[in-house]
């Protein structure tokens, strides 16, 4: 057994040690668990991600001999809009920098990079192989996430998985994605995993049956508590005195605090 096989079998975070990411440790282990499940379902797989920045989430797939191709789609903006109401800044955000960092881990021949966004610039025809595992972690707006999802769905194999990061931010977009699947009668299964990863299995692709994923589903309080606490500052803000007085007045006028 190779060193990578040993590391991924125990979801070892050493796999992520070379390039920093914006993932929590639980996020990393969830993604490794999904990768572990995919590579046990298939002899080989192709991976696509939208929003790569430094390439931190590409590391495990670059090291994985069972991963035949990696696609990285990223518009490479300096400033990116976000549903939290603040534009987020990404310094030195270039494909060249990402590939340089990844080349220090392993040869990057199997990586194909595409600069652009899925709404106006990147076309599904640019993806030459069918994809079995997608990871969406680009622009965190409802419009962009839905566009990224539809793109992934178009290039996905008949059976595959689409993963979202930051589900505590993108929950409305994810709800729209699920509604899209229902409207189009596409078979799927969806799960929220710790800390903030949301997984949609398309067709017959039972990642949830893999032991590391099943363990996370059985302990789903971990992701739930993380996501509630992540958004708790909204509650703290709305409970500041001016807003609290306004809510008390409106509650009194409407009588919504009275139960018969």
Secondary structure as a PSIPRED ss2 file (coil, helix, strand):
# PSIPRED VFORMAT (PSIPRED V4.0)

   1 X C   1.000  0.000  0.000
   2 X C   1.000  0.000  0.000
   3 X H   0.000  1.000  0.000
   4 X H   0.000  1.000  0.000
   5 X H   0.000  1.000  0.000
   6 X H   0.000  1.000  0.000
   7 X H   0.000  1.000  0.000
   8 X H   0.000  1.000  0.000
   9 X H   0.000  1.000  0.000
  10 X C   1.000  0.000  0.000
  11 X C   1.000  0.000  0.000
  12 X C   1.000  0.000  0.000
  13 X H   0.000  1.000  0.000
  14 X H   0.000  1.000  0.000
  15 X H   0.000  1.000  0.000
  16 X H   0.000  1.000  0.000
  17 X C   1.000  0.000  0.000
  18 X C   1.000  0.000  0.000
  19 X C   1.000  0.000  0.000
  20 X C   1.000  0.000  0.000
  21 X C   1.000  0.000  0.000
  22 X C   1.000  0.000  0.000
  23 X C   1.000  0.000  0.000
  24 X C   1.000  0.000  0.000
  25 X H   0.000  1.000  0.000
  26 X H   0.000  1.000  0.000
  27 X H   0.000  1.000  0.000
  28 X H   0.000  1.000  0.000
  29 X H   0.000  1.000  0.000
  30 X H   0.000  1.000  0.000
  31 X H   0.000  1.000  0.000
  32 X H   0.000  1.000  0.000
  33 X H   0.000  1.000  0.000
  34 X H   0.000  1.000  0.000
  35 X H   0.000  1.000  0.000
  36 X H   0.000  1.000  0.000
  37 X H   0.000  1.000  0.000
  38 X H   0.000  1.000  0.000
  39 X H   0.000  1.000  0.000
  40 X H   0.000  1.000  0.000
  41 X H   0.000  1.000  0.000
  42 X C   1.000  0.000  0.000
  43 X C   1.000  0.000  0.000
  44 X C   1.000  0.000  0.000
  45 X E   0.000  0.000  1.000
  46 X E   0.000  0.000  1.000
  47 X E   0.000  0.000  1.000
  48 X E   0.000  0.000  1.000
  49 X E   0.000  0.000  1.000
  50 X E   0.000  0.000  1.000
  51 X C   1.000  0.000  0.000
  52 X C   1.000  0.000  0.000
  53 X C   1.000  0.000  0.000
  54 X C   1.000  0.000  0.000
  55 X C   1.000  0.000  0.000
  56 X C   1.000  0.000  0.000
  57 X C   1.000  0.000  0.000
  58 X C   1.000  0.000  0.000
  59 X H   0.000  1.000  0.000
  60 X H   0.000  1.000  0.000
  61 X H   0.000  1.000  0.000
  62 X H   0.000  1.000  0.000
  63 X H   0.000  1.000  0.000
  64 X C   1.000  0.000  0.000
  65 X C   1.000  0.000  0.000
  66 X C   1.000  0.000  0.000
  67 X E   0.000  0.000  1.000
  68 X E   0.000  0.000  1.000
  69 X E   0.000  0.000  1.000
  70 X E   0.000  0.000  1.000
  71 X E   0.000  0.000  1.000
  72 X E   0.000  0.000  1.000
  73 X E   0.000  0.000  1.000
  74 X E   0.000  0.000  1.000
  75 X C   1.000  0.000  0.000
  76 X C   1.000  0.000  0.000
  77 X C   1.000  0.000  0.000
  78 X C   1.000  0.000  0.000
  79 X E   0.000  0.000  1.000
  80 X E   0.000  0.000  1.000
  81 X C   1.000  0.000  0.000
  82 X E   0.000  0.000  1.000
  83 X C   1.000  0.000  0.000
  84 X C   1.000  0.000  0.000
  85 X C   1.000  0.000  0.000
  86 X C   1.000  0.000  0.000
  87 X C   1.000  0.000  0.000
  88 X E   0.000  0.000  1.000
  89 X E   0.000  0.000  1.000
  90 X C   1.000  0.000  0.000
  91 X C   1.000  0.000  0.000
  92 X C   1.000  0.000  0.000
  93 X C   1.000  0.000  0.000
  94 X C   1.000  0.000  0.000
  95 X H   0.000  1.000  0.000
  96 X H   0.000  1.000  0.000
  97 X H   0.000  1.000  0.000
  98 X H   0.000  1.000  0.000
  99 X H   0.000  1.000  0.000
 100 X H   0.000  1.000  0.000
 101 X H   0.000  1.000  0.000
 102 X H   0.000  1.000  0.000
 103 X H   0.000  1.000  0.000
 104 X C   1.000  0.000  0.000
 105 X C   1.000  0.000  0.000
 106 X C   1.000  0.000  0.000
 107 X C   1.000  0.000  0.000
 108 X C   1.000  0.000  0.000
 109 X C   1.000  0.000  0.000
 110 X C   1.000  0.000  0.000
 111 X E   0.000  0.000  1.000
 112 X E   0.000  0.000  1.000
 113 X E   0.000  0.000  1.000
 114 X E   0.000  0.000  1.000
 115 X E   0.000  0.000  1.000
 116 X C   1.000  0.000  0.000
 117 X C   1.000  0.000  0.000
 118 X C   1.000  0.000  0.000
 119 X C   1.000  0.000  0.000
 120 X C   1.000  0.000  0.000
 121 X C   1.000  0.000  0.000
 122 X C   1.000  0.000  0.000
 123 X C   1.000  0.000  0.000
 124 X H   0.000  1.000  0.000
 125 X H   0.000  1.000  0.000
 126 X H   0.000  1.000  0.000
 127 X C   1.000  0.000  0.000
 128 X C   1.000  0.000  0.000
 129 X C   1.000  0.000  0.000
 130 X C   1.000  0.000  0.000
 131 X E   0.000  0.000  1.000
 132 X E   0.000  0.000  1.000
 133 X E   0.000  0.000  1.000
 134 X E   0.000  0.000  1.000
 135 X E   0.000  0.000  1.000
 136 X E   0.000  0.000  1.000
 137 X C   1.000  0.000  0.000
 138 X C   1.000  0.000  0.000
 139 X C   1.000  0.000  0.000
 140 X E   0.000  0.000  1.000
 141 X C   1.000  0.000  0.000
 142 X H   0.000  1.000  0.000
 143 X H   0.000  1.000  0.000
 144 X H   0.000  1.000  0.000
 145 X H   0.000  1.000  0.000
 146 X H   0.000  1.000  0.000
 147 X H   0.000  1.000  0.000
 148 X H   0.000  1.000  0.000
 149 X H   0.000  1.000  0.000
 150 X H   0.000  1.000  0.000
 151 X H   0.000  1.000  0.000
 152 X H   0.000  1.000  0.000
 153 X H   0.000  1.000  0.000
 154 X H   0.000  1.000  0.000
 155 X H   0.000  1.000  0.000
 156 X E   0.000  0.000  1.000
 157 X E   0.000  0.000  1.000
 158 X E   0.000  0.000  1.000
 159 X E   0.000  0.000  1.000
 160 X E   0.000  0.000  1.000
 161 X E   0.000  0.000  1.000
 162 X E   0.000  0.000  1.000
 163 X E   0.000  0.000  1.000
 164 X E   0.000  0.000  1.000
 165 X E   0.000  0.000  1.000
 166 X C   1.000  0.000  0.000
 167 X H   0.000  1.000  0.000
 168 X H   0.000  1.000  0.000
 169 X H   0.000  1.000  0.000
 170 X H   0.000  1.000  0.000
 171 X H   0.000  1.000  0.000
 172 X H   0.000  1.000  0.000
 173 X H   0.000  1.000  0.000
 174 X H   0.000  1.000  0.000
 175 X H   0.000  1.000  0.000
 176 X H   0.000  1.000  0.000
 177 X H   0.000  1.000  0.000
 178 X H   0.000  1.000  0.000
 179 X H   0.000  1.000  0.000
 180 X H   0.000  1.000  0.000
 181 X H   0.000  1.000  0.000
 182 X H   0.000  1.000  0.000
 183 X H   0.000  1.000  0.000
 184 X C   1.000  0.000  0.000
 185 X C   1.000  0.000  0.000
 186 X C   1.000  0.000  0.000
 187 X C   1.000  0.000  0.000
 188 X E   0.000  0.000  1.000
 189 X E   0.000  0.000  1.000
 190 X E   0.000  0.000  1.000
 191 X E   0.000  0.000  1.000
 192 X E   0.000  0.000  1.000
 193 X E   0.000  0.000  1.000
 194 X C   1.000  0.000  0.000
 195 X C   1.000  0.000  0.000
 196 X C   1.000  0.000  0.000
 197 X E   0.000  0.000  1.000
 198 X E   0.000  0.000  1.000
 199 X E   0.000  0.000  1.000
 200 X E   0.000  0.000  1.000
 201 X E   0.000  0.000  1.000
 202 X E   0.000  0.000  1.000
 203 X C   1.000  0.000  0.000
 204 X C   1.000  0.000  0.000
 205 X C   1.000  0.000  0.000
 206 X C   1.000  0.000  0.000
 207 X H   0.000  1.000  0.000
 208 X H   0.000  1.000  0.000
 209 X H   0.000  1.000  0.000
 210 X C   1.000  0.000  0.000
 211 X H   0.000  1.000  0.000
 212 X H   0.000  1.000  0.000
 213 X H   0.000  1.000  0.000
 214 X H   0.000  1.000  0.000
 215 X H   0.000  1.000  0.000
 216 X H   0.000  1.000  0.000
 217 X H   0.000  1.000  0.000
 218 X H   0.000  1.000  0.000
 219 X C   1.000  0.000  0.000
 220 X C   1.000  0.000  0.000
 221 X H   0.000  1.000  0.000
 222 X H   0.000  1.000  0.000
 223 X H   0.000  1.000  0.000
 224 X H   0.000  1.000  0.000
 225 X H   0.000  1.000  0.000
 226 X H   0.000  1.000  0.000
 227 X H   0.000  1.000  0.000
 228 X H   0.000  1.000  0.000
 229 X H   0.000  1.000  0.000
 230 X H   0.000  1.000  0.000
 231 X C   1.000  0.000  0.000
 232 X H   0.000  1.000  0.000
 233 X H   0.000  1.000  0.000
 234 X H   0.000  1.000  0.000
 235 X H   0.000  1.000  0.000
 236 X H   0.000  1.000  0.000
 237 X H   0.000  1.000  0.000
 238 X H   0.000  1.000  0.000
 239 X C   1.000  0.000  0.000
 240 X C   1.000  0.000  0.000
 241 X H   0.000  1.000  0.000
 242 X H   0.000  1.000  0.000
 243 X H   0.000  1.000  0.000
 244 X H   0.000  1.000  0.000
 245 X H   0.000  1.000  0.000
 246 X H   0.000  1.000  0.000
 247 X H   0.000  1.000  0.000
 248 X H   0.000  1.000  0.000
 249 X H   0.000  1.000  0.000
 250 X H   0.000  1.000  0.000
 251 X H   0.000  1.000  0.000
 252 X H   0.000  1.000  0.000
 253 X H   0.000  1.000  0.000
 254 X H   0.000  1.000  0.000
 255 X C   1.000  0.000  0.000
 256 X C   1.000  0.000  0.000
 257 X C   1.000  0.000  0.000
 258 X C   1.000  0.000  0.000
 259 X C   1.000  0.000  0.000
 260 X C   1.000  0.000  0.000
